[in-house]
Amino acid sequence: MKKFLVLFLTLALAFGVFASSILPPKGFEGAVWSSTLALYGSLNNRTHFDCTTQVVGKIDGGYLLLSAGHCVQDIPAGVQFSVSDNIGSDLYPVQLLKAFEGGGIDFSLFQFKTKKVYRVLDADPVAKLRVGERVLIVNFTEGLGKQLSRGIVASDILAQSRDCASVDTCEGDFLVQAYGGPGASGSAVISEKTHKIIGVAVFGFDGTIGFGVEPISKMTTFLQGPNQPHPTEDVENGGPLSSAANPVLIPNDVFVAQFGSAHPFMLTVHGPNPAFTQGGYKFVADTDGFELSDDYYYNVPVFVNVSADGYLLESTKDGVSVILTVVGKE
């Protein structure tokens, strides 16, 4: 009996140590791990996890951080950005230097003043890639915590097609097979052979097993080009409407015929503040612009309903609603 008790206590202690002692990776993987940060946005006393960013340059008193352009341009104007070493860690302010989304460019650059020491991750703007080349990606998928994914370059540079309609979707990017999802946008895709950044993850495909990657060679165009105003600040110059601008009212008889409790449908779009067309009207869902905000209605039957706040997108799964703005007709 004493031997059994001793063995039980030994196993219990072993399991206890194991459960609380998962160590970060070593070597180069460890450097990428340490130099990859969670990007947060704060507005109106609310702070949301936004995307992934990483250290790509050294400046006086700190570093340059690289992420995706849509992590800035697809969220509300006036957001104050910060970073942390991991989800739930201390937040440190960063300054947005530049962001651009569109015309085949999807990058953002931040300035991070800190006394902490990070390794700068080098980029390879003239990388000669092969399909099947192995890559390393550290990211914050689903905002759960820092994660290391391994994968392969899975495609050539994408051409225009029915499912890749323009440079503002995926034309000019390439695909990588590796685990990831919402929150991984902006993460560096690094060649295991050269240890250099070959691209930045900008969209997901096929559930959680693939990334669309913006080639790092496009960084030259991004850095040499002008800064892009936030879309909500550029409506007069042809920018997209903000979620509160120029709403369209659906006639009651049309609404009854096309929407309401008798007309659920599957929302197939994904991402922050998604736009979609239903019943001949174009809607924009107000998710505060943050990438994880769409989890509760993505790929779940939904209704368009009316309330005192206007139109709502309501999930049949849990009844959670987000505000909709009708911005036009097809």
Buried (B, 14 or more C-beta within 10 A) or exposed (E): EEEEEEEEEEEEEEEEEEEEEEEEBEEBBBBBBBBBBBBBBBBEEEBBBBBBBBBBBEEEEBBBBBBBBBBBBBBBBEBEBBBBBBBEEEBBBBEBEBBBBBBBBBBBBBBBEBEEEBBBBEBBEEBEBEEEBEBBBBBBBBBEEBBBBEBBBBBEEBEEEEEBEEBEBBBBBBBBBBBBBBBBBBBBBBBBEBBBBBBBBBBBBEEBBBBBBBBBBBBEEBEEEEEBBBBBEBBEEEBBBBBEEEBEEBEEEEBEEBBEEEBBBEBEEBBBBBBBEBBEBBBBBBBBBBBBBBBBBBBBEBBBBBEEEEBBBBBEEEEEBBBBBBBBEE
